[in-house]
Amino acid sequence: MATKLKYAKAIMLLAAIYNIFWGLIISAWPQILLFSNPPTDFLLIILRCVGMLVGVYGIAYYFASRDPQTYWPLILVGWIGKLLGPIGSVYYIVMGKLAPAFFWVNVWNDIIWLLPFGWVIIMAMKKKF
């Protein structure tokens, strides 16, 4: 069981580092998410806020990495966001409001984390650590 706990802690620590890094990048250079769309002040402000939220999730993931069994609800909140983000993107891509290339943002920021987060949540809820 100790090995499973080490994996869970490593997953959440990697997620913390990734989210803090990605949040800083988006906050500093929000235009990288525009995919050739014209930047407006409002849009850049909103994207900077998204970057801030992503970074804050990273802080939550750091605390979850210390004790995944106790902090599994934080991981669940992150998992829900990582599920809903791609769903929303697909909707807006189908509606023609987002470029299909935007989906790669979801692949790297959401989809790749769904299975690892799900595993940690299940292990924590079943008290398998």
GROMACS elastic network, one bead per residue, 0.5 to 0.9 nm:
[ bonds ]
;  ai    aj funct       b0    kb
    1     4     6  0.52507   500
    1     5     6  0.64860   500
    1     6     6  0.88002   500
    1   128     6  0.67851   500
    1   129     6  0.51508   500
    2     5     6  0.51050   500
    2     6     6  0.62523   500
    2     7     6  0.87498   500
    2   129     6  0.64606   500
    3     6     6  0.50278   500
    3     7     6  0.62904   500
    3     8     6  0.86496   500
    3   129     6  0.83220   500
    4     7     6  0.50876   500
    4     8     6  0.61612   500
    4     9     6  0.85977   500
    4   120     6  0.88584   500
    4   123     6  0.83731   500
    4   128     6  0.79954   500
    4   129     6  0.61373   500
    5     8     6  0.50040   500
    5     9     6  0.60875   500
    5    10     6  0.84840   500
    5    67     6  0.87411   500
    5    68     6  0.78713   500
    5    69     6  0.87353   500
    5   120     6  0.87072   500
    5   123     6  0.88378   500
    5   128     6  0.84599   500
    5   129     6  0.52646   500
    6     9     6  0.51316   500
    6    10     6  0.60717   500
    6    11     6  0.85762   500
    6   129     6  0.89991   500
    7    10     6  0.50335   500
    7    11     6  0.60708   500
    7    12     6  0.86146   500
    7   120     6  0.86673   500
    8    11     6  0.51480   500
    8    12     6  0.62833   500
    8    13     6  0.85668   500
    8    65     6  0.71981   500
    8    67     6  0.89694   500
    8    68     6  0.67770   500
    8   116     6  0.81710   500
    8   117     6  0.84616   500
    8   119     6  0.82387   500
    8   120     6  0.56572   500
    8   123     6  0.86913   500
    8   129     6  0.88301   500
    9    12     6  0.52602   500
    9    13     6  0.60417   500
    9    14     6  0.85708   500
    9    62     6  0.89619   500
    9    64     6  0.76509   500
    9    66     6  0.64299   500
    9    67     6  0.72551   500
    9    68     6  0.66138   500
    9   120     6  0.87879   500
   10    13     6  0.50349   500
   10    14     6  0.60621   500
   10    15     6  0.84790   500
   10    65     6  0.69060   500
   11    14     6  0.52436   500
   11    15     6  0.61888   500
   11    16     6  0.86318   500
   11    65     6  0.75186   500
   11   113     6  0.89212   500
   11   116     6  0.69201   500
   11   117     6  0.77510   500
   11   120     6  0.83041   500
   12    16     6  0.60545   500
   12    17     6  0.86462   500
   12    58     6  0.89614   500
   12    61     6  0.55907   500
   12    62     6  0.65765   500
   12    63     6  0.86085   500
   12    64     6  0.64870   500
   12    66     6  0.84636   500
   12    68     6  0.79137   500
   12    75     6  0.83001   500
   12   116     6  0.87980   500
   12   117     6  0.78688   500
   12   120     6  0.86124   500
   13    17     6  0.62413   500
   13    18     6  0.84989   500
   13    58     6  0.86861   500
   13    61     6  0.66808   500
   13    62     6  0.56043   500
   13    63     6  0.86100   500
   13    64     6  0.80776   500
   13    65     6  0.52388   500
   13    66     6  0.82197   500
   14    17     6  0.51921   500
   14    18     6  0.60030   500
   14    19     6  0.84737   500
   14    61     6  0.86866   500
   14    62     6  0.86134   500
   14    65     6  0.87585   500
   15    18     6  0.50527   500
   15    19     6  0.59249   500
   15    20     6  0.84214   500
   15    58     6  0.66720   500
   15    61     6  0.64333   500
   15    62     6  0.78973   500
   15    65     6  0.88607   500
   15   113     6  0.79546   500
   16    19     6  0.52828   500
   16    20     6  0.60846   500
   16    21     6  0.84741   500
   16    55     6  0.82402   500
   16    57     6  0.73919   500
   16    59     6  0.61907   500
   16    60     6  0.74156   500
   16    62     6  0.50585   500
   16    63     6  0.86559   500
   16    64     6  0.88685   500
   16    65     6  0.80242   500
   17    20     6  0.52972   500
   17    21     6  0.60785   500
   17    22     6  0.85209   500
   17    58     6  0.65215   500
   17    59     6  0.85881   500
   17    61     6  0.85732   500
   17    62     6  0.78279   500
   18    21     6  0.51735   500
   18    22     6  0.59821   500
   18    23     6  0.83487   500
   18    55     6  0.87639   500
   18    58     6  0.72715   500
   18   109     6  0.86493   500
   19    22     6  0.50381   500
   19    23     6  0.57468   500
   19    24     6  0.83770   500
   19    51     6  0.89439   500
   19    54     6  0.57157   500
   19    55     6  0.53574   500
   19    56     6  0.80087   500
   19    57     6  0.67242   500
   19    59     6  0.82623   500
   19    61     6  0.84799   500
   19   109     6  0.81273   500
   20    23     6  0.50860   500
   20    24     6  0.61748   500
   20    25     6  0.86693   500
   20    51     6  0.87988   500
   20    52     6  0.87603   500
   20    54     6  0.68453   500
   20    56     6  0.72001   500
   20    57     6  0.76940   500
   20    59     6  0.71712   500
   21    24     6  0.52249   500
   21    25     6  0.62873   500
   21    26     6  0.87806   500
   21    55     6  0.72036   500
   21    58     6  0.84752   500
   22    25     6  0.50300   500
   22    26     6  0.61529   500
   22    27     6  0.84498   500
   22    51     6  0.71458   500
   22    54     6  0.71847   500
   22    55     6  0.70642   500
   22   109     6  0.85359   500
   23    26     6  0.52684   500
   23    27     6  0.60167   500
   23    28     6  0.85273   500
   23    48     6  0.83983   500
   23    50     6  0.75633   500
   23    52     6  0.56750   500
   23    53     6  0.71599   500
   23    56     6  0.79586   500
   23    57     6  0.89059   500
   23    58     6  0.82082   500
   24    27     6  0.50919   500
   24    28     6  0.60599   500
   24    29     6  0.83933   500
   24    48     6  0.88925   500
   24    51     6  0.63563   500
   24    52     6  0.72695   500
   24    54     6  0.85123   500
   24    55     6  0.66651   500
   25    28     6  0.52284   500
   25    29     6  0.57846   500
   25    30     6  0.74203   500
   25    32     6  0.89314   500
   25    51     6  0.73283   500
   26    29     6  0.51523   500
   26    31     6  0.79281   500
   26    32     6  0.74988   500
   26    33     6  0.78066   500
   26    47     6  0.68410   500
   26    48     6  0.60753   500
   26    49     6  0.87483   500
   26    50     6  0.75617   500
   26    52     6  0.80150   500
   26    54     6  0.87949   500
   27    30     6  0.58125   500
   27    44     6  0.88970   500
   27    45     6  0.87981   500
   27    47     6  0.70035   500
   27    49     6  0.70536   500
   27    50     6  0.75917   500
   27    52     6  0.62920   500
   28    31     6  0.89657   500
   28    48     6  0.72279   500
   28    51     6  0.83468   500
   29    32     6  0.62090   500
   29    33     6  0.85222   500
   29    44     6  0.87515   500
   29    47     6  0.89851   500
   29    48     6  0.80416   500
   30    33     6  0.59800   500
   30    34     6  0.75406   500
   30    43     6  0.87210   500
   30    44     6  0.59322   500
   30    45     6  0.83147   500
   30    46     6  0.88316   500
   30    47     6  0.55612   500
   30    48     6  0.59862   500
   30    51     6  0.78601   500
   31    34     6  0.51862   500
   31    35     6  0.78428   500
   31    36     6  0.85784   500
   31    37     6  0.87704   500
   31    38     6  0.88860   500
   31    39     6  0.68452   500
   31    43     6  0.89776   500
   31    44     6  0.68759   500
   31    47     6  0.81545   500
   32    35     6  0.66986   500
   32    36     6  0.86464   500
   33    36     6  0.85803   500
   33    37     6  0.89018   500
   33    47     6  0.80402   500
   33   102     6  0.76026   500
   33   105     6  0.81135   500
   34    37     6  0.51390   500
   34    38     6  0.72931   500
   34    39     6  0.71149   500
   34    43     6  0.89500   500
   34   102     6  0.85124   500
   35    38     6  0.87346   500
   35    99     6  0.73835   500
   35   101     6  0.76863   500
   35   102     6  0.72778   500
   36    39     6  0.85250   500
   39    42     6  0.83295   500
   39    43     6  0.64495   500
   39    44     6  0.65610   500
   40    43     6  0.51910   500
   40    44     6  0.61954   500
   40    45     6  0.85685   500
   41    44     6  0.52327   500
   41    45     6  0.61748   500
   41    46     6  0.86983   500
   42    45     6  0.51231   500
   42    46     6  0.62309   500
   42    47     6  0.86668   500
   43    46     6  0.50813   500
   43    47     6  0.61391   500
   43    48     6  0.85518   500
   44    47     6  0.50974   500
   44    48     6  0.61129   500
   44    49     6  0.86070   500
   45    48     6  0.50985   500
   45    49     6  0.62798   500
   45    50     6  0.87181   500
   46    49     6  0.50315   500
   46    50     6  0.62831   500
   46    51     6  0.86874   500
   47    51     6  0.62000   500
   47    52     6  0.86119   500
   48    52     6  0.62446   500
   48    53     6  0.87150   500
   49    53     6  0.62605   500
   49    54     6  0.86236   500
   50    53     6  0.50622   500
   50    54     6  0.61449   500
   50    55     6  0.85819   500
   51    54     6  0.50877   500
   51    55     6  0.61970   500
   51    56     6  0.86335   500
   52    55     6  0.51351   500
   52    56     6  0.62255   500
   52    57     6  0.87216   500
   53    57     6  0.62352   500
   53    58     6  0.86451   500
   54    57     6  0.51197   500
   54    58     6  0.64635   500
   55    59     6  0.66651   500
   55    60     6  0.89523   500
   56    59     6  0.50808   500
   56    60     6  0.65273   500
   56    61     6  0.86947   500
   57    61     6  0.61385   500
   57    62     6  0.86025   500
   57    74     6  0.87287   500
   57    78     6  0.72487   500
   58    62     6  0.61911   500
   58    63     6  0.88400   500
   59    62     6  0.50407   500
   59    63     6  0.66032   500
   59    64     6  0.87140   500
   60    63     6  0.52674   500
   60    64     6  0.62169   500
   60    65     6  0.86289   500
   60    71     6  0.88368   500
   60    74     6  0.66469   500
   60    75     6  0.81650   500
   60    78     6  0.89598   500
   61    65     6  0.59993   500
   61    66     6  0.87633   500
   61    71     6  0.88340   500
   61    74     6  0.72823   500
   61    75     6  0.69108   500
   61    78     6  0.83418   500
   62    65     6  0.50222   500
   62    66     6  0.67368   500
   63    66     6  0.53088   500
   63    67     6  0.69934   500
   63    68     6  0.82084   500
   63    71     6  0.74199   500
   63    74     6  0.88730   500
   64    67     6  0.53601   500
   64    69     6  0.80884   500
   64    70     6  0.76490   500
   64    71     6  0.50234   500
   64    72     6  0.68525   500
   64    73     6  0.89192   500
   64    74     6  0.68570   500
   64    75     6  0.69284   500
   65    68     6  0.56525   500
   65    71     6  0.83228   500
   66    71     6  0.85766   500
   67    70     6  0.56297   500
   67    71     6  0.61746   500
   67    72     6  0.83225   500
   68    71     6  0.50886   500
   68    72     6  0.53964   500
   68    73     6  0.89920   500
   68    74     6  0.89094   500
   68    75     6  0.79308   500
   68   120     6  0.72297   500
   68   121     6  0.80119   500
   68   124     6  0.66069   500
   68   129     6  0.89292   500
   69    72     6  0.55550   500
   69    73     6  0.89759   500
   69   120     6  0.83419   500
   69   121     6  0.80454   500
   69   123     6  0.79320   500
   69   125     6  0.72566   500
   69   127     6  0.70682   500
   69   128     6  0.88582   500
   69   129     6  0.74122   500
   70    73     6  0.79423   500
   70   124     6  0.77591   500
   71    74     6  0.55674   500
   71    75     6  0.68866   500
   71    76     6  0.89943   500
   71   124     6  0.87437   500
   72    76     6  0.61386   500
   72    77     6  0.87062   500
   72   120     6  0.76251   500
   72   121     6  0.57254   500
   72   122     6  0.89283   500
   72   124     6  0.63745   500
   72   125     6  0.75554   500
   73    77     6  0.62585   500
   73    78     6  0.86558   500
   73   121     6  0.80049   500
   74    77     6  0.51779   500
   74    78     6  0.64039   500
   74    79     6  0.86792   500
   75    78     6  0.50418   500
   75    79     6  0.60949   500
   75    80     6  0.86603   500
   75   117     6  0.66131   500
   75   118     6  0.84877   500
   75   120     6  0.79952   500
   75   121     6  0.67897   500
   76    80     6  0.61543   500
   76    81     6  0.86080   500
   76   117     6  0.76179   500
   76   118     6  0.78612   500
   76   121     6  0.66034   500
   77    80     6  0.52158   500
   77    81     6  0.63873   500
   77    82     6  0.86984   500
   78    81     6  0.51095   500
   78    82     6  0.61458   500
   78    83     6  0.86414   500
   78   117     6  0.81161   500
   79    83     6  0.61736   500
   79    84     6  0.86498   500
   79   110     6  0.82393   500
   79   113     6  0.77218   500
   79   114     6  0.61410   500
   79   117     6  0.61914   500
   79   118     6  0.70295   500
   79   121     6  0.89127   500
   80    83     6  0.50496   500
   80    84     6  0.61066   500
   80    85     6  0.84953   500
   80   114     6  0.87912   500
   81    84     6  0.51346   500
   81    85     6  0.58867   500
   81    86     6  0.88748   500
   81   110     6  0.78881   500
   82    85     6  0.54751   500
   82    86     6  0.70518   500
   82   106     6  0.80240   500
   82   109     6  0.75283   500
   82   111     6  0.65752   500
   82   113     6  0.73250   500
   82   114     6  0.65537   500
   83    86     6  0.61104   500
   83    87     6  0.67061   500
   83   110     6  0.69424   500
   83   111     6  0.73000   500
   83   114     6  0.70731   500
   84    87     6  0.50309   500
   84    88     6  0.60787   500
   84    89     6  0.85412   500
   84   110     6  0.89483   500
   85    88     6  0.52580   500
   85    89     6  0.62053   500
   85    90     6  0.87169   500
   85   106     6  0.68292   500
   85   110     6  0.70910   500
   85   111     6  0.89898   500
   86    90     6  0.60431   500
   86    91     6  0.84909   500
   86   103     6  0.72210   500
   86   105     6  0.88722   500
   86   106     6  0.55491   500
   86   107     6  0.79138   500
   86   110     6  0.71300   500
   86   111     6  0.74301   500
   87    90     6  0.52622   500
   87    91     6  0.62920   500
   87    92     6  0.88179   500
   88    91     6  0.50992   500
   88    92     6  0.63133   500
   88    93     6  0.85698   500
   89    92     6  0.51807   500
   89    93     6  0.59725   500
   89    94     6  0.84811   500
   89    98     6  0.73268   500
   89   100     6  0.87796   500
   89   102     6  0.76727   500
   89   103     6  0.65596   500
   89   106     6  0.77426   500
   90    94     6  0.60293   500
   90    95     6  0.84642   500
   90    98     6  0.85591   500
   90   100     6  0.83212   500
   90   103     6  0.73739   500
   91    94     6  0.52358   500
   91    95     6  0.61858   500
   91    96     6  0.86966   500
   91    97     6  0.87467   500
   91    98     6  0.88782   500
   92    96     6  0.61193   500
   92    97     6  0.51065   500
   92    98     6  0.54896   500
   92    99     6  0.85609   500
   93    96     6  0.50564   500
   93    97     6  0.57646   500
   93    99     6  0.60561   500
   93   100     6  0.57592   500
   93   102     6  0.82317   500
   93   103     6  0.81878   500
   94    97     6  0.76322   500
   94    98     6  0.80400   500
   94   100     6  0.85020   500
   95    98     6  0.77463   500
   96    99     6  0.71452   500
   96   100     6  0.86334   500
   98   101     6  0.82133   500
   98   102     6  0.66998   500
   98   103     6  0.87216   500
   99   102     6  0.55618   500
   99   103     6  0.79440   500
  100   103     6  0.57976   500
  100   104     6  0.82314   500
  101   104     6  0.59024   500
  101   105     6  0.80213   500
  102   105     6  0.55693   500
  102   106     6  0.73909   500
  103   106     6  0.51533   500
  103   107     6  0.64154   500
  103   108     6  0.89797   500
  104   108     6  0.63461   500
  104   109     6  0.84179   500
  105   108     6  0.55468   500
  105   109     6  0.59488   500
  105   110     6  0.78835   500
  106   109     6  0.50961   500
  106   110     6  0.50122   500
  106   111     6  0.61414   500
  106   112     6  0.85442   500
  107   110     6  0.57212   500
  107   112     6  0.61251   500
  107   113     6  0.88667   500
  108   111     6  0.65543   500
  108   112     6  0.60458   500
  108   113     6  0.81964   500
  109   112     6  0.69572   500
  109   113     6  0.72817   500
  110   113     6  0.55061   500
  110   114     6  0.65727   500
  111   114     6  0.53614   500
  111   115     6  0.79625   500
  112   115     6  0.69958   500
  112   116     6  0.78564   500
  113   116     6  0.54869   500
  113   117     6  0.58854   500
  113   118     6  0.82448   500
  114   117     6  0.53703   500
  114   118     6  0.58769   500
  114   119     6  0.85442   500
  115   119     6  0.60840   500
  115   120     6  0.86726   500
  116   119     6  0.51258   500
  116   120     6  0.63212   500
  116   121     6  0.86876   500
  117   120     6  0.51381   500
  117   121     6  0.61569   500
  117   122     6  0.86334   500
  118   121     6  0.51080   500
  118   122     6  0.61505   500
  118   123     6  0.85671   500
  119   122     6  0.51928   500
  119   123     6  0.60940   500
  119   124     6  0.84940   500
  120   123     6  0.51776   500
  120   124     6  0.60261   500
  120   125     6  0.85194   500
  121   124     6  0.51486   500
  121   125     6  0.60327   500
  121   126     6  0.85129   500
  122   125     6  0.51743   500
  122   126     6  0.60763   500
  122   127     6  0.83481   500
  122   128     6  0.83958   500
  123   126     6  0.52446   500
  123   127     6  0.59240   500
  123   129     6  0.66076   500
  124   128     6  0.61997   500
  124   129     6  0.67008   500
  125   128     6  0.77702   500
  126   129     6  0.84679   500
